[in-house]
Amino acid sequence: MTSDHANGGSDREATPRPARQYVQFVFYKVDAAWRALSAEARATARRDVIAAVEGMEGEMQIRAYSLVGIRGDADFMFWHISDDIAPFQKAATRLFSTGLGAYLSTPYSYLAMTRKSVYVDKGEASAAARRLRVTPGNARYLFVYPFVKTRPWYNLSQEQRQSMMDAHIRIGRKYPSVKLNTTYSFGLDDQEFVVSFETDEPGDFLDLVMELRETESSLYTLRDTPTFTCVATTVGGMLDALGAADASAAAPNLRHEWTRVCAFADLPSRSSQRAYVHGEQVVVFNVEGTLYALEARCPHASAPLAQEGQIDGNVLTCTRHGSQFDLAHGCAVIRGP
């Protein structure tokens, strides 16, 4: 192939392509020997891992999830989103260079890209453009699995496939609590797609999947496993679930510079704003002109405090189960779980 062919013809003016993103779901398993280390060693490794994630924040989006107690072959997962592949390798190198790295294996890793869907959702005229950029929400759960269609699927006409996907779209609209992210792996990885579903209601996702099994298009599914149930958390929370260290051994991860998350004018009194700062999901509250920043999720059951937090004076109450926290210090008030 000549360079002219490869470039689309040297006599043609290059047409800018719309910005697309690379997406990676990388799962890690921690060796049991990790938990036999001293509390001091685990606390040091905890700080190093958080610093490694913070060091990548300017190059890609990173979301942390725990699978401890849910799957036996993976303990945590990072959802990476970037305009380039290089940060994925850099992030892995930094992670493996920490004190935790010697105890990690990578049983699963899925690479994909965004692109416009070939199927038209008549109810969302601008959906195709939005699919070029992934915007993670703040749902408590993320369900992830690789997906492969049978070859006969691609022998069907576009009209036949669109008709079957119309049924998918109709069913999906019945479950507004479930947000779908479809990414494409053709030629990049073993699977054809990686699909991820964000929701606060696992039962809704289960019902959605069961209903989709009854559609005609499911006859053309070759593989859609393994399936991962991932619980959203902070990087620190993810490490604590591994047994990073007990509270007395873990020194605070203090930072002394400011990070801009929003304009004060965009945060009226009695309102809140979520942000992703230094590898952590944070919620900022404006209480009568005073600002407070806390972890965005309740440590009891990971409820999103921006939506489920209620402020009374200087106390934040998680309405899901009643846990309460002092806004000024972040410490738990002895009330509720």
N, C-alpha and C positions, 0 to 999 in steps of 0.2 A: 504494500500500500504506500503510495507516495505521500509526501507531506501535505501536498495540496488536498488530496482526498481526506487525509486525517484531519485537516483543519477546516474542511468544508469548502475548500477552494480558495486559492490565494487572491483571486480577483474579486472576492466578495467581502464586503465590510462586515466585520464580526458583530454579531447581535448579542447584546448583554443577556446573560441568562439570569432568571430570577434566583435569589439567594435560597439555597437549600441547606439542610443541616444533616450532620452525621449523628447517629444515636447509638448508644451502647448500653446494654444491660449486662453487667458483669457481676457474677456471683462468687462468693468466697466461702471456703470451709476452713475452720480453725482447728488445728490439731489439739487433742485433749491435753497434751503436755503443756500447753499454754496456761491452763488453769493451775498447774502445779508450781508455776513461778511465784516468786515473792510478791507481796502486794506492792512493794516499792517498784519492782521491775515492770509490773503491769500498769502502774500509775504513770511511769515514765513513758511507756509505749503508748498509752492513751493520749498523753499530751503530744507526742511525736506524730501520731496519726492525725489528730485534729489540725496540727500545724501543716502537715502535708496536704490535707484537703484545702485549708485556707490558702495555701500557696498556689492553688490552681484556680481560685475563684475568678481571676481576671481573664481566664482563657476558655472556660466552659461553665455550663450549669451542672451542678452536682446535687443529686438528691440521695439521701441515705435511707435504707430500709432494713429492718430486722426480720429474719426468718427463724430465730431461735425458738425451739419448741414447736415449730410448725412443719419443717422439713428436716429429714435426717442427713441430707447430702449438701446442704448449704446453710450458712449461718447469717450472712448479711449480703446485701446487694447495693451497688451504686448504679444509679441511672445517670448517665453522662449525655450531655447534649452540647454539640460544638459545631462550628463552621469548618472544622478541619479534623483529620484523624490524629494528627501528631499529639494533641493534648491527652488522648486516651493512653498512648504509650508512656508519656511523661508521668501521668497520674499513677499508673501501675508501678513504674520504677520507683517513684517516691514512696508509695505504700510498702513495697517490698523492702525498702531500705530502712524502715522503722523496726523497732523491737518486736512488733507483731509480725513483720513480714516473713521471718524464718518459720513461722508456724502456719502460714497460709498456703492453700492450694486453690486453684480456679476450676471447679468442676464444670462450670457453664459460663459462656460468654457469647453474647449475640450482638452482631454489628449490623446496622441498617442505615438507610437514608430516608429523608422525606421526599415526596414527590406528589404531583397532582394526581388525584384518583382518576381512573378512566371511567368510573361510574358516576353518573349524575344524580345528585340528591336534589330533586326538584324543590324541596322545601327550604334549601339553603343556597341561595344564589352565589354567595361569596365563600362557600366552604372550601372549594378547590384551592383558592389562594391561601386560606388559613392553614391548610395542611402542609404547606411548605415550611412552616415554623411551628415547633412544638412548644406549647405553653403549659407546663405542669400546673395542676391545681393544688389544692390543699386537702385532698381527701385522705382519710386515714389508711385506706387499703389500696394497693396496686396489684392487679393480677396480670401476670406476664406469661406469654407462651410463644414459641416459634410455630410457624404455620406453613404447610406445603399443600398445594393443590395437585390433583392428578393431571396427567398430560391431556386426557380427553377434555378437560375444562377449557384448555386453550384452543381446542379444535372447534368449540362452539362459536357461533356468530356473536358479534358484539351485542346485537339485539337480544339474543337468548340469555346471555350473561347479565345484561342490564335488567331484564325482566326478573331474574332470580334475585339479583341484588336489591331490587325494589322491595321484595318481600323482607329482606334483611333490614332495610332501612325502616320499614313500617314497624317491624317488631322492636327495633332499637328505640324508636320514639316512645314506646310504651314504658320505657325504663329511663326516665330523664335523670335519675340519680347516678347513672352509669355513664361515664365519659370515655369514649373510645379514642385511642391513638394508634393509627396504622402506619408502620414504617416498612420500607422495602429493602430486601437483601439480595436480590438477583445478582449473581456474580460476585458479591462481596462476602457471602457466608454460605453455610450449607443449606439453610432454610430459604424460603422465598419471601416471607414476611415475618416481622415480629409485631405482635399486637399486644397492647397494654390497655387495661381498663382501670380507671380511677373511680372509686366510690367510697362512701361511708357505710353502705349497706350491702354486706356480702350476700345476704339473701336475695337481693335484687339481681345481683350478678349471676347467682346460681339459677334463678328462674329464667333469666335472659338466655343463658347457655342452653338450658333444657328446651326452651321454645325454638331456638335456632336449630337444634338437632332435627326438628321435624320438617325443616324446609328442604326444598329440592336441591339447593346448592350444596347441602351437607353430603350428598352422594359423591361429590367431587373433592372431598377432603381426604388427602392422603395421610397427613400427620398434623396433630395439633397438641403434642405433648413433648416434654414435660410442662406442667402448669405450676406456676409459682404464686403463692399467696404471700405478699410482702406487706409488712406493717410500717407505715411512715414514721420516721423518728428523726431526731437530730443525730449528728455524728457522735456526739458524746453519749446520747442515749443508746445508740447502736452498740457502742463499745461497752457500756455498762451492762447491757444484756449478755455480753460474752463473759462477764466477770472480770472487767478490766482492772478493778481494784475496789476495795471498800472505801467508804466515804472519807474515813480518817486519813487514808494514805494518798488520796488523789488531791494534789495541789490545784488550786483554781487556775484556770487558763485565762489570765488577765491580759488585756490589750489596752494600750494607753492612747491610741489615736482614735479620732472620730471617723465614722463612716456615714455618709449621707444616704438616707433611705427614702425621704420624701420632703416636700416643702411644708413648713409649719402651716401655711395657709390651706393646705390640702388635708389638714388634720384638725377639724373643729373640735371644740370641747365635747367630751363624752363619746368620742369616736375612737377607732383603732385603725392601724395600718399594718399589714403583714409585710415582711421583707426576708430576704435570704442573705445573711451576713456571716462571713468567715466560716462557711460550712454549716451554719445553724439557721433553722427557721425561727424568726423572731417576730413578736407582735409588740407594737408600740401603742400605748394608750395615752390619750390626752385627758387628764382629769382636772378640769377647771384651770387649764393653763399650765399644769405641771405634767411633764412627760415621764413615762415609765416604760422600760423595755424588759420583756421576759421571754422565756422560751415559748414558742407558739402553740405548744401542745401540752395538755395536762399530763404529768408523769404517771398518773394512775391508770388511765385507759386511752391516752393519746387523743383525747377530744380536742378539736381546734378551738383555742381560747378566744380567737377573734370573733367567732360566731357564737360560741357557747359559754363565754365568760361574762359574768354580770358583776358590775362594780358597785360597791356600797361603801362610801367613805374611802378608806385606804385598803380595803380588802377586795380581792378578786375571787369570785366564786365560780367554779366550774359547774354549770347547771346539770351536767349529765349525771354526776354521782355525788355532788356536794363538796368536793375538795376545795379548800380555801387557801389563799396565799396572800402574804403581806406584799403590797405593790412596791413599797419602798425598798425592801430587802430581798424579795423573792422567796423567803422562807415560808414553809407551810404553817398555817394556823391550826392548832390542835382541834380540829373539827372536821368531820367527814373523813373519807378514806385518804 
